[in-house]
C-alpha cells in the first residue's frame, strides 16, 4: 500500500543530521545497567513516522520491524496511531544500536518540546509519561549538551511546520507542566 510522503528522504537526512550531536556527555545505558530504558521493547515500543520506515527500506538498512494489528492489541499500546502517518515498530538491533541509523524518536527521547505562555518553543522538557521508568526523566542536574539543545529546538520547529496539529498537543502539554510545577522550578532546559 502506498502512503503519502510527509517527509522526503532529504528532509529526514536533514533531521537526522540536526539530531546527530550527542544528547549528553555520557551514554545513558550506563545509567540503566547497560541497556537504555527506551531500547528495551518490554518497556517501550517506538512510534515512528511511516516516512522513516520507507527511508529505512529504501536505504537498505532494515533496522525497524513494524508491528501490525494483533501484535499491537496484545501489547495494549496506549497511543492512537494515524496509519497513513505513523507505525509502531521495534528495533532489530537493540541494545547494539547502530547509532547513526536511529529514528527521530530515538534521537529525541526522553525530551519533548516546551512552549511558553505565548506559544513559542523555548526549550525542551521531559516526557513525564515515563517518569519513574527512564532514569533520565526529571534529572535537572543532567543538562543536555548545548549543540543538542539548539539543534533539537530547530528540529521541533521544522517538524511542527510539517505537522501543525501536533504543535497544539505540545502547547497543551507545556501548559499542563506549568500547572503541575506551579511554584517550583520548571523542568525545562531553555534554548538560550
C-alpha positions as a Markdown table, in Angstrom:
| # | Residue | x | y | z |
|---|---|---|---|---|
| 1 | Unk | 0.0 | 0.0 | 0.0 |
| 2 | Unk | 1.3 | 3.4 | -0.9 |
| 3 | Unk | 1.2 | 6.1 | 1.8 |
| 4 | Unk | 1.6 | 9.9 | 1.4 |
| 5 | Unk | 5.0 | 11.3 | 1.8 |
| 6 | Unk | 5.2 | 14.0 | 4.5 |
| 7 | Unk | 9.0 | 14.0 | 4.9 |
| 8 | Unk | 11.2 | 13.3 | 1.9 |
| 9 | Unk | 14.4 | 11.4 | 2.3 |
| 10 | Unk | 16.3 | 14.7 | 2.1 |
| 11 | Unk | 14.2 | 16.1 | 4.9 |
| 12 | Unk | 14.8 | 13.0 | 7.0 |
| 13 | Unk | 18.5 | 13.2 | 6.4 |
| 14 | Unk | 18.4 | 16.9 | 7.4 |
| 15 | Unk | 16.6 | 16.0 | 10.6 |
| 16 | Unk | 18.9 | 13.1 | 11.4 |
| 17 | Unk | 21.9 | 15.4 | 10.9 |
| 18 | Unk | 20.3 | 18.1 | 13.1 |
| 19 | Unk | 19.8 | 15.5 | 15.9 |
| 20 | Unk | 23.3 | 13.9 | 15.5 |
| 21 | Unk | 25.1 | 15.7 | 18.4 |
| 22 | Unk | 25.2 | 13.6 | 21.5 |
| 23 | Unk | 22.4 | 14.4 | 23.9 |
| 24 | Unk | 24.7 | 14.1 | 26.9 |
| 25 | Unk | 28.4 | 13.6 | 27.6 |
| 26 | Unk | 27.7 | 10.0 | 28.6 |
| 27 | Unk | 25.9 | 7.0 | 27.3 |
| 28 | Unk | 22.6 | 6.7 | 29.1 |
| 29 | Unk | 22.9 | 2.9 | 29.1 |
| 30 | Unk | 25.5 | 3.5 | 31.8 |
| 31 | Unk | 22.6 | 4.8 | 34.0 |
| 32 | Unk | 20.4 | 1.7 | 33.3 |
| 33 | Unk | 22.6 | -1.3 | 33.8 |
| 34 | Unk | 24.0 | -1.4 | 30.3 |
| 35 | Unk | 20.8 | -1.0 | 28.2 |
| 36 | Unk | 18.9 | 2.2 | 27.7 |
| 37 | Unk | 15.3 | 2.0 | 29.0 |
| 38 | Unk | 14.0 | 3.2 | 25.7 |
| 39 | Unk | 15.7 | 0.3 | 23.8 |
| 40 | Unk | 14.0 | -2.4 | 25.8 |
| 41 | Unk | 10.9 | -3.5 | 23.9 |
| 42 | Unk | 9.5 | -4.8 | 27.2 |
| 43 | Unk | 9.1 | -1.2 | 28.3 |
| 44 | Unk | 8.9 | 1.0 | 25.1 |
| 45 | Unk | 7.6 | 0.4 | 21.6 |
| 46 | Unk | 8.6 | 3.4 | 19.5 |
| 47 | Unk | 6.0 | 5.1 | 17.3 |
| 48 | Unk | 7.8 | 6.0 | 14.1 |
| 49 | Unk | 6.8 | 8.2 | 11.2 |
| 50 | Unk | 5.9 | 5.9 | 8.3 |
| 51 | Unk | 8.4 | 8.0 | 6.2 |
| 52 | Unk | 11.2 | 6.7 | 8.4 |
| 53 | Unk | 10.2 | 3.1 | 7.6 |
| 54 | Unk | 10.2 | 3.9 | 3.9 |
| 55 | Unk | 13.6 | 5.5 | 4.3 |
| 56 | Unk | 14.9 | 2.5 | 6.3 |
| 57 | Unk | 13.8 | 0.2 | 3.5 |
| 58 | Unk | 15.0 | 2.3 | 0.6 |
| 59 | Unk | 18.4 | 2.8 | 2.1 |
| 60 | Unk | 18.7 | -1.0 | 2.7 |
| 61 | Unk | 19.2 | -0.5 | 6.5 |
| 62 | Unk | 16.2 | -2.6 | 7.7 |
| 63 | Unk | 16.5 | -1.7 | 11.4 |
| 64 | Unk | 12.8 | -1.5 | 12.1 |
| 65 | Unk | 10.3 | -4.3 | 12.4 |
| 66 | Unk | 6.8 | -2.8 | 12.1 |
| 67 | Unk | 4.0 | -4.2 | 14.3 |
| 68 | Unk | 0.6 | -4.9 | 13.0 |
| 69 | Unk | -3.0 | -5.4 | 14.3 |
| 70 | Unk | -2.8 | -8.4 | 16.7 |
| 71 | Unk | 0.7 | -7.6 | 17.8 |
| 72 | Unk | -0.4 | -4.1 | 18.8 |
| 73 | Unk | -3.5 | -5.4 | 20.5 |
| 74 | Unk | -1.5 | -7.9 | 22.6 |
| 75 | Unk | 0.9 | -5.2 | 23.7 |
| 76 | Unk | -2.0 | -2.9 | 24.8 |
| 77 | Unk | -0.3 | 0.2 | 23.3 |
| 78 | Unk | -1.7 | 3.5 | 24.5 |
| 79 | Unk | -1.3 | 6.0 | 21.8 |
| 80 | Unk | -3.7 | 6.1 | 18.8 |
| 81 | Unk | -2.0 | 5.7 | 15.5 |
| 82 | Unk | -2.7 | 7.6 | 12.3 |
| 83 | Unk | -2.0 | 4.6 | 9.9 |
| 84 | Unk | -1.1 | 6.9 | 7.0 |
| 85 | Unk | 1.4 | 8.8 | 9.1 |
| 86 | Unk | 2.9 | 6.6 | 11.8 |
| 87 | Unk | 3.5 | 3.0 | 12.8 |
| 88 | Unk | 4.7 | 1.1 | 15.9 |
| 89 | Unk | 8.0 | -0.6 | 15.4 |
| 90 | Unk | 10.7 | -2.5 | 17.3 |
| 91 | Unk | 14.4 | -2.2 | 16.6 |
| 92 | Unk | 16.1 | -5.4 | 15.4 |
| 93 | Unk | 19.5 | -4.3 | 16.8 |
| 94 | Unk | 18.8 | -3.0 | 20.4 |
| 95 | Unk | 20.9 | -2.9 | 22.5 |
| 96 | Unk | 23.7 | -2.9 | 19.9 |
| 97 | Unk | 22.4 | 0.3 | 18.4 |
| 98 | Unk | 23.7 | 1.4 | 15.0 |
| 99 | Unk | 23.6 | 5.0 | 16.4 |
| 100 | Unk | 23.9 | 6.7 | 13.0 |
| 101 | Unk | 20.7 | 4.9 | 11.9 |
| 102 | Unk | 18.5 | 5.8 | 14.8 |
| 103 | Unk | 14.9 | 7.0 | 14.3 |
| 104 | Unk | 13.8 | 10.5 | 15.2 |
| 105 | Unk | 12.1 | 9.3 | 18.4 |
| 106 | Unk | 15.4 | 7.6 | 19.4 |
| 107 | Unk | 17.2 | 10.9 | 18.9 |
| 108 | Unk | 14.7 | 12.9 | 21.0 |
| 109 | Unk | 13.6 | 10.6 | 23.8 |
| 110 | Unk | 13.1 | 11.4 | 26.7 |
| 111 | Unk | 12.6 | 15.0 | 25.7 |
| 112 | Unk | 9.6 | 16.9 | 24.2 |
| 113 | Unk | 9.4 | 20.5 | 23.0 |
| 114 | Unk | 8.4 | 23.1 | 25.6 |
| 115 | Unk | 6.2 | 26.1 | 24.7 |
| 116 | Unk | 5.9 | 29.2 | 26.8 |
| 117 | Unk | 2.7 | 31.1 | 27.6 |
| 118 | Unk | 3.0 | 32.9 | 24.2 |
| 119 | Unk | 3.0 | 29.5 | 22.4 |
| 120 | Unk | 6.7 | 29.9 | 21.5 |
| 121 | Unk | 9.1 | 27.0 | 21.5 |
| 122 | Unk | 11.7 | 28.0 | 24.1 |
| 123 | Unk | 13.4 | 24.7 | 25.1 |
| 124 | Unk | 12.9 | 21.1 | 26.0 |
| 125 | Unk | 11.2 | 19.3 | 28.8 |
| 126 | Unk | 10.9 | 15.7 | 29.8 |
| 127 | Unk | 8.3 | 13.2 | 28.6 |
| 128 | Unk | 6.8 | 12.7 | 32.0 |
| 129 | Unk | 4.8 | 9.7 | 30.7 |
| 130 | Unk | 7.9 | 7.6 | 31.5 |
| 131 | Unk | 8.7 | 9.3 | 34.8 |
| 132 | Unk | 10.0 | 6.8 | 37.3 |
| 133 | Unk | 10.9 | 4.4 | 34.5 |
| 134 | Unk | 13.5 | 6.2 | 32.4 |
| 135 | Unk | 16.4 | 7.1 | 34.8 |
| 136 | Unk | 16.9 | 10.4 | 33.0 |
| 137 | Unk | 13.4 | 11.9 | 33.3 |
| 138 | Unk | 13.2 | 14.7 | 35.9 |
| 139 | Unk | 17.0 | 14.9 | 36.3 |
| 140 | Unk | 17.6 | 18.7 | 36.2 |
| 141 | Unk | 21.2 | 18.1 | 37.2 |
| 142 | Unk | 21.9 | 16.3 | 33.9 |
| 143 | Unk | 22.0 | 19.1 | 31.3 |
| 144 | Unk | 21.8 | 18.2 | 27.6 |
| 145 | Unk | 24.7 | 19.4 | 25.5 |
| 146 | Unk | 24.3 | 22.9 | 24.1 |
| 147 | Unk | 24.5 | 21.8 | 20.5 |
| 148 | Unk | 22.0 | 19.1 | 21.0 |
| 149 | Unk | 19.6 | 21.5 | 22.7 |
| 150 | Unk | 19.9 | 24.1 | 20.0 |
| 151 | Unk | 19.6 | 21.6 | 17.1 |
| 152 | Unk | 16.7 | 19.8 | 18.8 |
| 153 | Unk | 14.7 | 23.0 | 19.1 |
| 154 | Unk | 15.4 | 23.8 | 15.5 |
| 155 | Unk | 14.2 | 20.2 | 14.6 |
| 156 | Unk | 11.0 | 20.6 | 16.6 |
| 157 | Unk | 10.2 | 24.0 | 14.9 |
| 158 | Unk | 10.7 | 22.5 | 11.5 |
| 159 | Unk | 8.9 | 19.3 | 12.2 |
| 160 | Unk | 5.9 | 21.1 | 13.6 |
| 161 | Unk | 5.7 | 23.2 | 10.5 |
| 162 | Unk | 5.1 | 19.9 | 8.7 |
| 163 | Unk | 2.7 | 18.6 | 11.3 |
| 164 | Unk | 1.0 | 21.7 | 12.8 |
| 165 | Unk | -1.7 | 19.7 | 14.5 |
| 166 | Unk | 0.9 | 18.2 | 16.8 |
| 167 | Unk | 2.0 | 21.7 | 17.9 |
| 168 | Unk | -1.3 | 22.2 | 19.6 |
| 169 | Unk | -0.7 | 18.9 | 21.6 |
| 170 | Unk | 2.7 | 20.1 | 22.8 |
| 171 | Unk | 1.4 | 23.6 | 23.6 |
| 172 | Unk | -1.3 | 21.9 | 25.8 |
| 173 | Unk | 1.3 | 19.5 | 27.4 |
| 174 | Unk | 3.5 | 22.5 | 28.2 |
| 175 | Unk | 0.6 | 24.2 | 29.9 |
| 176 | Unk | 0.0 | 21.1 | 32.0 |
| 177 | Unk | 3.7 | 21.1 | 33.0 |
| 178 | Unk | 3.4 | 24.7 | 34.1 |
| 179 | Unk | 0.4 | 23.9 | 36.2 |
| 180 | Unk | 1.9 | 20.7 | 37.7 |
| 181 | Unk | 5.1 | 22.6 | 38.7 |
| 182 | Unk | 3.5 | 25.8 | 39.8 |
| 183 | Unk | 5.7 | 27.5 | 42.4 |
| 184 | Unk | 8.6 | 25.1 | 41.7 |
| 185 | Unk | 11.4 | 25.2 | 39.2 |
| 186 | Unk | 10.1 | 24.3 | 35.8 |
| 187 | Unk | 11.7 | 21.1 | 34.4 |
| 188 | Unk | 12.8 | 22.9 | 31.3 |
| 189 | Unk | 16.1 | 23.2 | 29.5 |
| 190 | Unk | 15.9 | 26.6 | 27.8 |
| 191 | Unk | 17.5 | 27.2 | 24.4 |
| 192 | Unk | 19.4 | 30.4 | 25.1 |
